[in-house]
Amino acid sequence: MMHIALRILFWVAAAGSVTSSIYCGMVVAAAARFGLRRRREEREPQDFLPRISVLKPVHGTEEGMERNFETFFEQDYPEFELLFCARHDTDEGLRLAKRVGERYPQVKAKFVTCGEPQPKFHNAKVFSLAKMDSVAENDLYVTSDADVRVRPNYLRAMVQNLKDPKMGLASCVYIGTPHEGAGFASKLDAVGKSVEMTSGVLVADMIEGTKFALGATMAVRRKSFQDVGGFGELGQFYADDFVLGNRLAKQGTGVLLATHVIRLMVQDSPFLLSFRNQLRWMQSTRRSRPWGHLGSGLTFAMPFGVLGFLWGLLSGHAGVGLVWLVAMVANRFVQAAAVLTAMGDPEWMRNTAIYPLRDLLGSVLWVASYGGENFYYRGKIYKLKEGGRVEAPKGE
């Protein structure tokens, strides 16, 4: 019986090591492709400068938000308006946005409220977007979350992707960035956002083109929201960004992965809270892309390296097991370095060094994502249903 168990352990570890190594090679190729495209587009003239509306939903405050907001007021762009929307005037995030706006009187800014989301809007962010859509002056939008931090050329770079009238949406990858002094859990979360997420996005874009959107920031036409059923339809989904991009792509509207890279600021959280937040995204992906999410279990390297090491210890081949584990660590070093350098992360060496641990944590999150349909968000329990639709919180 022990002999059979060891053989099973060996072949599981071997199969996973092979698939994760193949995936690593695909990531390296996709990252090189992205890096070349990024450098080429950075040299192109940014001469498409239409008037745009920047939509920013806010809800409460968090560390670093003031600086996040400031970077939007400091944009090198001729004509744009900034719209901030919260549920109520008393929202601290909205108040902070107003205080920041007072320091930049040259920037046109609007601060609006939408009230509590209607029953069909289980996604409160989309409810805020619907309100801003009703007061926006322009038909080209750039949307962004409150935890996004950008460079002065951000608007110029993002709007170039809509120069072609057939292009309906462009979104971009991001470098997860913990705040100074953040704990190790937040650093693992940040490097996961930078490497694990971006790896899958770049490979998907290389193989089949972009058939999704990343909601941290998007350059999008007002018409694109209407073409997929409107905000009321999108508001039923947790991953509204994926649904928006996927439906546009199926309709034949252009959806693009931009080469501009932003920063997504990651809050300093205790390990359990950080784990729960990351698990929520894993659960969302499982519902939105069930088969792709299932296959992603074979892209992790570290769990199979650990299994190979365990096999070596139990079978009397400890040296082979150790080499196996080291090889999988190197596998993740290569993946992380390829992605982070392609995105231009100035701290790519430090982040590469810790990525093997994040890969191991990612595999645990992947397994846990199959544990149920409930997820925790802002103090409430929601249910994720088939296709990524969200049910109302318990008791509502």
Disulfide bonds with the S-S distance in Angstrom:
none
